[in-house]
Amino acid sequence: MADVTIIGGGIIGLCSSVALQDRGYSVELIERGELGMGASYGNCGLLAPGEVVPVSRPGVIRKIPRWLLDPEGPLFVRPSALARDLTWLLKFLRAGREDTVRHIASSLAPMMKRVNADYGHLLEAIGRPDLLSQVENLMLFNDRSEYERDRFTWNLRRELGFDHTFISGSQVKELEPAIEGPITCGVIMKDWYHFTDPLALTRALAEEVVRRGGRIVPGEALSFEAERGRIRRVKLRSGARIDTKQVVLSAGAWSGLLSRQLGLRIPLAHLSGYHVHAPHPQVHLERATYYASGGFVLTPMATGLRIGGTIEIAGADPKPNFRRADVLAERAKMILPALDIADSTRWMGARPFIPDTMPVIGRAPAFENVTLAFGHGQVGMTLGATTGQIVAQIIANEQPAVDIIPFRPQRFA
Ligand SMILES: Cc1cc2nc3c(=O)[nH]c(=O)nc-3n(C[C@H](O)[C@H](O)[C@H](O)COP(=O)(O)OP(=O)(O)OC[C@H]3O[C@@H](n4cnc5c(N)ncnc54)[C@H](O)[C@@H]3O)c2cc1C
């Protein structure tokens, strides 16, 4: 029997596995599909430490009519999901009050301050520092007023130690000559970088887990068997039972069902996102670039240019509406006219999203041998290595590197 059974082989489960192995624990990782092929595959690949301000923020409520009416807009709520996710949406909107936003941002900040160093050590340890580009991200605006409108966010980030530099349109052009179109200014995001290949990252982590003696168990974790306040076995859909000493639940957007069996009702929604991945883009970008006025990210990856983003509230495991991905490619051509999307692929995936945009990290209150680590929303890639460290610290009964009280699973009671 392994020391720790980890459910879910995305960035969170894999980083947790390696961090536990660092402390001498043996691990087994249960994955129902292919390792790293959940949200950790198709994301935009940003390492975005300053992304501490939640998606729901002051003023967001005014945008709701647009969210409901424009299926091609950056955030869309499918009418079919509205009734089912209404309670979640109300909680999400409530988290956008200024005092709550300040609390969320300052709770996430200590974790975010660690992400660069934690990934630095992890990538060094697995011999793949090349998987993180060292060129800072860029944000683009059609008009300075769009940047000014978000002053609250910029100020809050700066107060918490996440800086940026405002630059002119001609400076944008110097940095990224391929960019054209209506851009008049930009912002360089200090210490924000990008992963050059998210799938290569999760694969390298999985190889490391196995190289250190970890076991990958194919199968879907379905339920738990408990005795005297501890989970003793994880039952798989195949009927197999896995004896366990400690469990980590890191099944991304699908963690809700299993956490309910632990007596927890955690408001976890699937927030779908899309990408178009162009293998031969015929344009060169040096850095990951968020086109704020268009609502999408362009990330130069080892395998091509990824155009990704958008949020769609469409319920759990919805059928993809690839028109949303096509719109991303069309809008990308507005600022990269030479972009070639021949042979491109389209993808939809689910961000595991909690209304307050903070992850759930901590022990399950009723089962002290279960640690929860999911709900990382739009920053799960960014927080992967640091979450892994915290999970290992919890299990090893060490003092976590940051205050994890704000992330506790029982905060929704
Ligand atoms: C379009 C888009 C863009 C994004 N861009 C960024 C970005 O630029 N930067 C950033 O930091 N984050 C970004 N994110 C968010 C980030 O991708 C996620 O927060 C992160 O990947 C979540 O990781 P995870 O390990 O929790 O989940 P996942 O990667 O989804 O992994 C969960 C795994 O658990 C497995 N699983 C589920 N249920 C079971 C079960 N019962 N038994 C066994 N296995 C199970 C699944 O098969 C899956 O492999 C983006 C997300 C999207 C959708």
The ligand as a MOL file (V3000), in Angstrom:
LIG
                    3D

  0  0  0     0  0            999 V3000
M  V30 BEGIN CTAB
M  V30 COUNTS 53 58 0 0 0
M  V30 BEGIN ATOM
M  V30 1 C -9.1300 28.0130 -21.6100 0
M  V30 2 C -8.3660 27.9420 -20.3110 0
M  V30 3 C -7.2500 28.7350 -20.1360 0
M  V30 4 C -6.5460 28.7120 -18.9440 0
M  V30 5 N -5.4100 29.4380 -18.8360 0
M  V30 6 C -4.6670 29.3940 -17.7040 0
M  V30 7 C -3.4510 30.1130 -17.6060 0
M  V30 8 O -3.0250 30.7780 -18.5460 0
M  V30 9 N -2.7570 30.0630 -16.4330 0
M  V30 10 C -3.2150 29.3410 -15.3540 0
M  V30 11 O -2.5800 29.3710 -14.3090 0
M  V30 12 N -4.3380 28.5850 -15.4420 0
M  V30 13 C -5.0770 28.6060 -16.5810 0
M  V30 14 N -6.2290 27.8770 -16.6850 0
M  V30 15 C -6.6970 27.1180 -15.5140 0
M  V30 16 C -5.9240 25.8150 -15.3410 0
M  V30 17 O -5.8160 25.1550 -16.5760 0
M  V30 18 C -6.6440 24.9180 -14.3280 0
M  V30 19 O -6.9440 25.6490 -13.1470 0
M  V30 20 C -5.7580 23.7390 -13.9300 0
M  V30 21 O -5.2870 23.0730 -15.0720 0
M  V30 22 C -6.5210 22.7780 -13.0390 0
M  V30 23 O -5.6920 21.6950 -12.7710 0
M  V30 24 P -6.2460 20.3980 -12.0370 0
M  V30 25 O -5.1180 19.4640 -11.8770 0
M  V30 26 O -6.9810 20.8420 -10.8150 0
M  V30 27 O -7.3750 19.8370 -13.0170 0
M  V30 28 P -7.2660 19.0240 -14.3870 0
M  V30 29 O -6.0890 19.4210 -15.1810 0
M  V30 30 O -8.5780 19.1460 -15.0540 0
M  V30 31 O -7.0030 17.5590 -13.9130 0
M  V30 32 C -7.9600 16.8050 -13.2210 0
M  V30 33 C -7.7280 15.3490 -13.5890 0
M  V30 34 O -8.5280 14.5380 -12.7450 0
M  V30 35 C -9.0050 13.4570 -13.5250 0
M  V30 36 N -10.2080 12.9400 -12.8480 0
M  V30 37 C -11.3870 13.5720 -12.6780 0
M  V30 38 N -12.2330 12.8080 -11.9590 0
M  V30 39 C -11.5630 11.6670 -11.6670 0
M  V30 40 C -11.9120 10.5000 -10.9460 0
M  V30 41 N -13.1130 10.3610 -10.3570 0
M  V30 42 N -10.9960 9.4960 -10.8640 0
M  V30 43 C -9.7780 9.6320 -11.4430 0
M  V30 44 N -9.4050 10.7290 -12.1510 0
M  V30 45 C -10.2750 11.7480 -12.2450 0
M  V30 46 C -9.2920 14.0720 -14.8790 0
M  V30 47 O -9.3250 13.0880 -15.9030 0
M  V30 48 C -8.1280 15.0360 -15.0250 0
M  V30 49 O -7.0240 14.4470 -15.6710 0
M  V30 50 C -6.9710 27.8670 -17.8720 0
M  V30 51 C -8.0840 27.0430 -18.0600 0
M  V30 52 C -8.7890 27.0660 -19.2620 0
M  V30 53 C -9.9490 26.1490 -19.4360 0
M  V30 END ATOM
M  V30 BEGIN BOND
M  V30 1 1 1 2
M  V30 2 1 2 3
M  V30 3 2 2 52
M  V30 4 2 3 4
M  V30 5 1 4 5
M  V30 6 1 4 50
M  V30 7 2 5 6
M  V30 8 1 6 7
M  V30 9 1 6 13
M  V30 10 2 7 8
M  V30 11 1 7 9
M  V30 12 1 9 10
M  V30 13 2 10 11
M  V30 14 1 10 12
M  V30 15 2 12 13
M  V30 16 1 13 14
M  V30 17 1 14 15
M  V30 18 1 14 50
M  V30 19 1 15 16
M  V30 20 1 16 17
M  V30 21 1 16 18
M  V30 22 1 18 19
M  V30 23 1 18 20
M  V30 24 1 20 21
M  V30 25 1 20 22
M  V30 26 1 22 23
M  V30 27 1 23 24
M  V30 28 2 24 25
M  V30 29 1 24 26
M  V30 30 1 24 27
M  V30 31 1 27 28
M  V30 32 2 28 29
M  V30 33 1 28 30
M  V30 34 1 28 31
M  V30 35 1 31 32
M  V30 36 1 32 33
M  V30 37 1 33 34
M  V30 38 1 33 48
M  V30 39 1 34 35
M  V30 40 1 35 36
M  V30 41 1 35 46
M  V30 42 1 36 37
M  V30 43 1 36 45
M  V30 44 2 37 38
M  V30 45 1 38 39
M  V30 46 1 39 40
M  V30 47 2 39 45
M  V30 48 1 40 41
M  V30 49 2 40 42
M  V30 50 1 42 43
M  V30 51 2 43 44
M  V30 52 1 44 45
M  V30 53 1 46 47
M  V30 54 1 46 48
M  V30 55 1 48 49
M  V30 56 2 50 51
M  V30 57 1 51 52
M  V30 58 1 52 53
M  V30 END BOND
M  V30 END CTAB
M  END
